Amino acid sequence: MTLEQEVATGQWGIVSRAQLSAAGMSPEAIRWRAARQWRSLLPGVYAIEPGRLGVHQAAMAAQLYVGPSGLLGGSSAARLHGVESVRLTGLIDVVVPMNGRTRTIGHVRIPRTRFSEPVPHHHGSLRLMSPARAVAEALRRMPTDEVAAEVAIEAVQRRIAALDDLRHWTSLLGRAGSARAERALSVVASGAWSVPEHRLAHAVTGVKGLPGLWLNPTLRDEHGAPLISPDLWFDEVALAVMVHSRRYHSTGDQWDATVTSDAELSAAGVVVVGVTPHQISRAMPEVLARIARAYAAASRRPRPGVKAVPRGRDGVRLVG
């Protein structure tokens, strides 16, 4: 193993001039390799291996350039914390204390912050701000309200960040971009587990003759056996509306599980209406008409003994 490979261990093939010098490589050797073998990513920071840079490599280069006072934040930190739906902006944010200098160089944006985090989170060799702060920052930079809502829902549903913590950081970070972040958090607070589900629930509340609905309650059949949680639930008549997304249910096993779950609800006596995000987006009146017809049909049969319980504060609330 070469000296530069030893230095790059755990750093995704990224090294800095300072690290190489500390490890004993001469300035002449660094210059020679930098000119002929390595890629210069930022002043004094190199990729010693070929290939396209991923988020880990780009973040490592940014951290090495800024130095120990910097903390990775924003969209890249949210992705590294595990939020897969976050859209990367092309820039890596590395926040520095107020006595630092705000600037942008290459793929690195270096804003100052007055909020310190004495104990950073670690992802391998990378130093990250807290998940809630990273997600709150990322929400402000998402290209649309829908993408921001997807990010917020994923972060809360996967327990990467709590809703209260996201609200806390959104209020602390100031006004720039806060409106988009607040709208995204309001979707989470509604209890929706997806943007199409939220849109449909909001539309249903305006349909005459349909009572209040629940989002994602827990269900058990008349014998106490658990059933899948329906996306929308009309408890008076045991009517479930399931939003089937190609994005999440497109593979064979996932689609089989979706069909099986719907069949189990039907076997328990639940009336099930299946819709897709495309139908919600392009044919909402037809979707609402189907739900209204299903509700009317369900109300004409005896209600089955299915028990439904609304989820807690960060899960589900009654709508309508």
N, C-alpha and C positions, 0 to 999 in steps of 0.2 A: 504494500500500500504506500502510495506517495505521501509526502508531507501534506500537500493540499487536500488529499482525500481524507487523511486523518483529521485535519481541521474541519472539513465539511461534514464529518460524521454527525448525524442528527440534525443537519442544517439543510437537507434537501439539495446538496450540491452547491450551496452558496457560501462564499467566504469573503472576508474583508482584508484589506491590506494590513490593517492593524493586527488582526489575528495572525496572519502569516508572519509578520515581523516578530510578534511575540513568540511564535513557535520556532523561530530561528532561520526563516528564509531571508536571504539577502535582498536588498532593494533591487539589485541588478536582475536577480532571478525572477522576482515578482514582475518587473517591467518586461522581461523577455517573454514570460508565459502570458502576461496580459495582452501583449501585442500579437502573439502567434497561436495561442492555445485556448485562451479563455474568452468569454464574452463579458464586456464591461456593461453592467446594468445601471450603476450609479457611480458617482465619483468614489473610487476606492473600494467598490463592491463588485464581485465577479461571480459568474456561473462557470464552474469548472467542467461541466458536462453539457453536451449538446441536447437539443430538444426544446419543445415549447414550454414556456413557463406556466405553471399552475398557480393557484392562489397561495399555496404554501411557499413556493419559491419566491414569488413576488413579495409576500409578507416578510419573509426572512431577509430579503435584500433591503426592504424598507427599514426594518428594525436595526440591521447592522449599520445602515447609513445614519440614522438618527442617533443611535447610541442608547445608553442605559436609562436616560431620562424619558424616553418615549414609550408609549403604550399603544398597541394596535387597537383600533376602534372601528366603529361604523360597519359598513356592509361586509367588509372582509372578515372582521372579527365575528360578526353574527354568523357568517358562513362557517367559520372555523369552530364556533360553538355548536354547530350542527343544524342550523336553520337552512334547509336546502332550497326553499322557495325564494330566498333573498336574491335579488338581481345585483350582480356586481357592477360597479360603475366604471371600472377601468383604473380607478385611483385607489391606492391604499392609504387610509388615514392613520397617521401616527400622531397622537396628541402629545403635547409637551407642556410643562408648567408655564405659568404666566411670564416667567422671566426668560422663556425661550423666544424664538423668532418664528413668526408665521410665514410660510412660504410653500411653494409647490415646485418640485424638481422631478423631471421624468414622470414615473408613475406614482410618485409619493406626494401626498398632500399633508402638510404639517401645521395643523391649527393649534392654538394655545387653549388651555382650559384652566379654569379656577377650581375645578373639582378633582381632588387627588384621590387615588385608590392605593393606600399604603401596601396592600397585599394583592398584587395582580394575579389574575388567573393564568394558568400555563397550558399551552397546547404543544407538547414537546418542548422545543427550544424557544417557542414564541411566547411573548408576554402580551396578554389580552386584557382589556377592560372587562368588567362584569358582563354576563350575558344580557341582563336587563338593560344596561346602559348601551351596549352595542346594538341591540335590537331597536331601542328607542331612537338612537342616532340613525340607524338604517332606514327606519320608517319614513323619516323626513326626506330621504333621497330616492325613494322608489318612484318609478316613472308615472304611475297612476295610483288612484285610490284603491283599485281592485288588487293590484300587486301588493300594496302596503297591507291591505286587509288579510291577504293570504299569508304574508310573513307573520303578522301578529297572531293569527289563528294558529299557525303551526308552532310558533314559539310557546304559546300557552298550552295547547293541546299536548305537546310532547314534553311539557314541564321543563323547558329550557329556561323560561322566565315566567314569573307570576304576573298576573294582570295588575295587581297593586304596585308592584315594582316598576312595571312599564309606565304606569301613570305617574309614579314618583319622578322617574328620570325625564319623562316628557315635560313635566312642569318645571324641572330644574334647568333644562337645556335652553330655555328661552323661546322666543316667538317664531324665529325663522324656521319654517317648515312644520311648525307644531300643529297647524290645522289639519294637515294630511295625517299626521300621526294620531291625533285625537279622533278623527273619523274612523281610522282603522281600529282603534281600541274600542270604539263604540260598537263595532261589529262583533268583536270578541265578547263584549259585555252582554250582547243580545242572547248569547248562548249558541249561536250558529257555529257549525264546524266547517263551513266552507262559504265562499262568497255567493255562489248560486243559491245555496240554502237560505242565506240571509235575505237575498233579493226576493226569493219566493215567499218566505215568511212575511216579509213586509207587504207584499202584494196581497196575500191571503187575508190580512187584517182588514182590507178594504172591501171584501166581498160580502154583500148582504146575505144573511142567513147562515154564515159560518161563524161559530162561536170561537172563543179564545183557544189558541193552540199551545202545545208545549214543544220545545225543541230538545231532541235527544234525551228523552226520559229513560230510566231503566225499566225494563218490562219483565214480568214473570207470568207464566201461564197459570191456569187454574190449579195446577198441582205444585206450583212453586218453582218450577224449572225456569232458569233464565232464558230470555229471548234476546235477539239482537235489538239494539237501541234504534228506534225509527228516527229519521231526520225531522219530520213533522208528525205530531200526534194529536188527534182529536179524541180526548178521553171519553167524552159522553157516549160516543158510538164505537169506540175502539177502531178508529181509522188511522192507518199509517201511510205517510207519503215518503217514499224513498228516492233520493236523488242519486242516480247511478252515473258516475263520472267515468268516461273512458280513460282519463288520466290515471285513476286509482284502481280501476277494475278491468283493465284491458287484457291482462295476461290470463292464461287458461285457468290456473288455480284460483286467482282472485275472482274471475267471472263465475266459476263454479260455486265458490263460497257465497257470492252475491245471490245467485239463483236459489241455492239451498236455504239461505237465510230468509228470503222472501217466501219460500215454500213453507218454512217452519212457522212464520207468522200466519200465513193463510190456514195452516193446519190447526193453529190455536184459535181460529175463528176471527182473526183480524182481517179487515178489508184493506188491501194493499194497492196503492197507486204508485206506479213507477214512472219517474220522469228523468230527463237528462238535462245537463246544463245548457246544451244547445237549444232544447225546447223552451227552457226558461228564458233564455236570451232572445230567441227569435219568435216564439209563439206563446207568450204569456197568457193572452186571453183564452186560448184553447186549453192550456194547462189548468187555469183556474176553473174553467167550465167542467173539465174532467173531475177535478177535486169536488166541486159542488155536486155533481151527479153521484159521485161515489159516496159522499156524505149523506145524500138523500136516501140512497139505497141501503147504506149501513144503518140508518135510523129506523128502517122498516123491519129489521130483523132483531131478535133478542140479542142484547149485548153479551158477548162471551165473558167468562170469568177472568180475563186478563187483568193483572194489577200493574199500574204504572205509577212511578214515583219520580217527580222532578228532581233534577240534579241540583248540586249545591250552587253557591253564588258564582263560582268561576266556570260552571258547566252549563246550566240551563235555567231559564226562567220562563214564566208564563207570558205569552205574547197575546195582546188583544184585551 
